[in-house]
Amino acid sequence: MQKRKMGRTGLDVSVLGYGAGAVGGLFTRGTAADQERAAARAIEAGINYFDTASTYGNGESERNLGRALKSLKADVVVGTKFRLTAQNRADVAGFVAQSLEDSLKRMGRDHVDLLQLHNPLAAVDAGDKLAIEIALNEVVPALEKLRKAGKTRFIGFSGVGEPAMLLRAADSKLFDTVQVVYNALNPSAGGPLPKGAPGLDYGCLLDKAKAADMGTIIIRALAGGALSGTTDRHPLAMQEVPPIGSAPDFASDVARAKQLEPLVREGVATSLTELGERFVISHPAVSTMLIGYSTLQHLEEAIAAVNKGPLPPAAVQRIAA
């Protein structure tokens, strides 16, 4: 599987990553045997970046991923995330340090490769939305302290929230990586937002990140599953998936995804999911793309898709338009 540099980290990461979150659900609600089989197959296929977070399944994802990787004696790149609540604002540094300690305990590790801020960024602090000033002036110093202590090698943030604040965080050059919302339904992180398209305009965040020598981790590559072209959900998957940056509701995203079916009928890809995955990896500023899996078959399909490589430029242009 193709490897790409993750910005200034110097890490070579697989273009397809393993998303162990709740949207796919295998690592939050699956069996231990299936989780280990999936991790083993991913590693065998060349996947070397695994993503989790303290909030996924209230820690179950970290617990299960740590157990599976330990059982496999896997040498892979692991990233996790923390999210501050309103109560944590009084002692940001203390919370960040304790959150990481709790994550490491759940995973059975003494450090992670990447620790990321998971809150949406905003101009004004309000509940789950974290003010950009707090992120830059309090969270970053806390992360740097943990880096110096050897608890994490690199630091990053989730690119969700107000686009102007995400661009400001990238421009600060204080973070090594950014998670970017980028998919065929909202390609604005990689180019212009199509005329009349719903959703947020992420203002070419991928190019901003590349200019800052940051690694980019694509999230919502399949728009929470909407790019499968159906509202049906696997029993392990999150049953209701609020869109991030795209249409007002999941059903509307599915309807828009169906508008891409002519490309499948023309043979550009064998399915909408393959089309969506190959669209994402076609952008040169993408380091790795996270896909969430419910079954081993989902994983096999993603592996096959990325191993076909990027889409033809003409197809990318048609989707982006």
GUDO-995640 format. One record per residue (C-alpha): residue in three letters; x, y, z. Coordinates in steps of 0.2 Angstrom, whole numbers, padded with zeros to 4 digits, always signed. Layout:
<sites>
AlaXYZ...
</sites>
This chain:
<sites>
Met+0000+0000+0000Gln+0006+0017-0004Lys+0014+0027+0010Arg+0015+0046+0011Lys+0024+0058+0022Met+0014+0065+0037Gly+0020+0083+0035Arg+0034+0088+0047Thr+0033+0073+0057Gly+0043+0063+0045Leu+0032+0048+0048Asp+0028+0037+0033Val+0009+0033+0034Ser-0002+0022+0024Val-0013+0032+0013Leu-0028+0022+0020Gly-0029+0023+0039Tyr-0039+0013+0052Gly-0053+0023+0060Ala-0058+0014+0076Gly-0072+0026+0080Ala-0090+0024+0083Val-0097+0028+0066Gly-0091+0011+0059Gly-0092+0003+0077Leu-0081-0012+0075Phe-0069-0007+0089Thr-0083+0000+0100Arg-0096-0013+0099Gly-0088-0028+0090Thr-0081-0044+0097Ala-0063-0046+0103Ala-0060-0059+0090Asp-0067-0049+0075Gln-0057-0033+0081Glu-0041-0043+0082Arg-0044-0051+0065Ala-0048-0034+0057Ala-0032-0026+0065Ala-0021-0041+0059Arg-0028-0039+0041Ala-0026-0021+0041Ile-0008-0022+0045Glu-0005-0037+0033Ala-0012-0025+0019Gly+0000-0011+0024Ile-0011+0000+0035Asn+0000+0007+0048Tyr-0010+0022+0055Phe-0023+0018+0068Asp-0035+0032+0075Thr-0044+0032+0091Ala-0051+0044+0104Ser-0055+0044+0123Thr-0073+0048+0119Tyr-0076+0033+0106Gly-0087+0021+0116Asn-0083+0030+0132Gly-0065+0023+0131Glu-0070+0006+0123Ser-0061+0010+0107Glu-0045+0014+0116Arg-0046-0002+0127Asn-0050-0013+0112Leu-0037-0006+0100Gly-0024-0007+0113Arg-0028-0025+0117Ala-0028-0030+0099Leu-0012-0021+0094Lys-0003-0029+0110Ser-0009-0046+0105Leu-0002-0044+0088Lys+0014-0036+0094Ala+0011-0023+0081Asp+0023-0009+0077Val+0011+0005+0070Val+0007+0023+0072Val-0006+0027+0085Gly-0016+0043+0087Thr-0029+0047+0100Lys-0039+0063+0105Phe-0046+0072+0120Arg-0061+0083+0121Leu-0063+0097+0135Thr-0080+0100+0143Ala-0085+0117+0150Gln-0079+0111+0167Asn-0062+0107+0161Arg-0058+0125+0156Ala-0053+0130+0174Asp-0037+0119+0172Val-0034+0115+0154Ala-0016+0108+0157Gly-0021+0097+0171Phe-0036+0090+0161Val-0025+0087+0145Ala-0012+0078+0155Gln-0024+0067+0165Ser-0034+0063+0149Leu-0018+0056+0141Glu-0014+0046+0156Asp-0031+0038+0156Ser-0029+0035+0137Leu-0012+0027+0139Lys-0019+0016+0154Arg-0033+0010+0143Met-0022+0006+0128Gly-0008-0002+0139Arg+0005+0010+0131Asp+0018+0022+0138His+0016+0035+0124Val+0006+0038+0108Asp+0013+0045+0092Leu+0000+0058+0090Leu-0011+0067+0103Gln-0025+0078+0096Leu-0037+0091+0102His-0054+0085+0097Asn-0066+0100+0101Pro-0073+0110+0087Leu-0064+0127+0086Ala-0074+0143+0087Ala-0071+0162+0089Val-0082+0162+0105Asp-0080+0149+0119Ala-0096+0139+0122Gly-0098+0122+0129Asp-0091+0109+0117Lys-0085+0123+0105Leu-0068+0129+0111Ala-0062+0146+0108Ile-0047+0147+0097Glu-0038+0158+0110Ile-0039+0144+0122Ala-0033+0131+0110Leu-0018+0141+0105Asn-0013+0149+0122Glu-0018+0135+0134Val-0020+0118+0125Val-0004+0120+0114Pro+0008+0123+0129Ala+0000+0108+0138Leu+0003+0097+0123Glu+0021+0103+0121Lys+0024+0099+0140Leu+0018+0081+0136Arg+0029+0080+0121Lys+0044+0085+0131Ala+0039+0072+0144Gly+0039+0059+0130Lys+0021+0055+0132Thr+0017+0060+0114Arg+0028+0062+0099Phe+0017+0074+0089Ile+0002+0085+0092Gly-0013+0090+0081Phe-0031+0095+0081Ser-0047+0090+0073Gly-0052+0102+0059Val-0070+0104+0064Gly-0079+0119+0069Glu-0079+0137+0061Pro-0068+0136+0045Ala-0060+0153+0049Met-0054+0147+0066Leu-0047+0131+0058Leu-0037+0141+0045Arg-0031+0151+0059Ala-0025+0136+0069Ala-0016+0130+0053Asp-0008+0146+0050Ser-0001+0147+0068Lys+0010+0132+0063Leu+0009+0126+0081Phe+0002+0109+0077Asp+0010+0095+0068Thr-0006+0088+0060Val-0024+0092+0057Gln-0039+0081+0054Val-0048+0088+0038Val-0066+0086+0033Tyr-0064+0082+0014Asn-0076+0071+0003Ala-0085+0071-0013Leu-0100+0080-0006Asn-0089+0094+0001Pro-0073+0096-0007Ser-0070+0113-0001Ala-0055+0109+0009Gly-0046+0104-0007Gly-0054+0117-0019Pro-0068+0128-0022Leu-0085+0124-0014Pro-0096+0119-0029Lys-0109+0132-0033Gly-0126+0129-0024Ala-0119+0115-0013Pro-0124+0115+0005Gly-0112+0115+0019Leu-0097+0124+0026Asp-0083+0131+0015Tyr-0067+0125+0022Gly-0056+0137+0012Cys-0043+0125+0004Leu-0038+0119+0022Leu-0027+0105+0014Asp-0017+0118+0005Lys-0015+0129+0020Ala-0009+0113+0030Lys+0003+0109+0016Ala+0010+0126+0017Ala+0013+0125+0035Asp+0021+0108+0033Met+0007+0099+0043Gly+0002+0081+0040Thr-0016+0079+0035Ile-0028+0066+0041Ile-0044+0065+0031Ile-0060+0062+0041Arg-0078+0060+0035Ala-0071+0053+0019Leu-0087+0044+0015Ala-0098+0058+0024Gly-0102+0047+0038Gly-0107+0033+0026Ala-0118+0043+0015Leu-0107+0040+0000Ser-0113+0022+0001Gly-0128+0028-0007Thr-0140+0021+0006Thr-0147+0026+0023Asp-0146+0008+0029Arg-0134+0005+0043His-0125-0010+0049Pro-0130-0015+0067Leu-0113-0011+0074Ala-0112+0006+0066Met-0119+0022+0073Gln-0137+0022+0069Glu-0139+0041+0067Val-0124+0051+0060Pro-0126+0070+0060Pro-0117+0077+0045Ile-0101+0087+0048Gly-0099+0102+0035Ser-0111+0094+0022Ala-0130+0094+0021Pro-0142+0098+0035Asp-0146+0079+0037Phe-0139+0062+0033Ala-0154+0058+0021Ser-0150+0074+0011Asp-0131+0068+0009Val-0137+0051+0003Ala-0148+0059-0010Arg-0133+0070-0016Ala-0122+0055-0016Lys-0134+0046-0028Gln-0130+0060-0041Leu-0113+0053-0043Glu-0119+0036-0048Pro-0117+0040-0067Leu-0098+0039-0064Val-0100+0022-0057Arg-0111+0016-0072Glu-0098+0023-0083Gly-0085+0012-0075Val-0074+0025-0066Ala-0076+0015-0050Thr-0086-0001-0046Ser-0096+0007-0032Leu-0100+0024-0024Thr-0089+0020-0009Glu-0074+0016-0020Leu-0077+0032-0030Gly-0077+0042-0013Glu-0061+0034-0007Arg-0051+0036-0022Phe-0058+0054-0024Val-0050+0058-0007Ile-0033+0050-0010Ser-0032+0059-0027His-0028+0076-0018Pro-0009+0077-0016Ala-0009+0086+0000Val-0018+0071+0009Ser-0007+0061+0020Thr-0019+0048+0026Met-0038+0044+0025Leu-0048+0037+0039Ile-0062+0025+0035Gly-0073+0017+0049Tyr-0077-0001+0047Ser-0091-0012+0054Thr-0085-0028+0046Leu-0070-0036+0038Gln-0078-0034+0021His-0079-0015+0023Leu-0060-0016+0027Glu-0057-0027+0012Glu-0066-0016+0000Ala-0057+0000+0006Ile-0040-0009+0004Ala-0045-0014-0014Ala-0051+0004-0018Val-0035+0013-0012Asn-0024+0000-0021Lys-0032+0005-0037Gly-0024+0022-0034Pro-0031+0040-0037Leu-0046+0043-0049Pro-0042+0050-0067Pro-0040+0069-0066Ala-0056+0071-0077Ala-0066+0061-0064Val-0060+0072-0050Gln-0064+0088-0059Arg-0082+0081-0062Ile-0085+0077-0044Ala-0077+0093-0038Ala-0089+0103-0049
</sites>
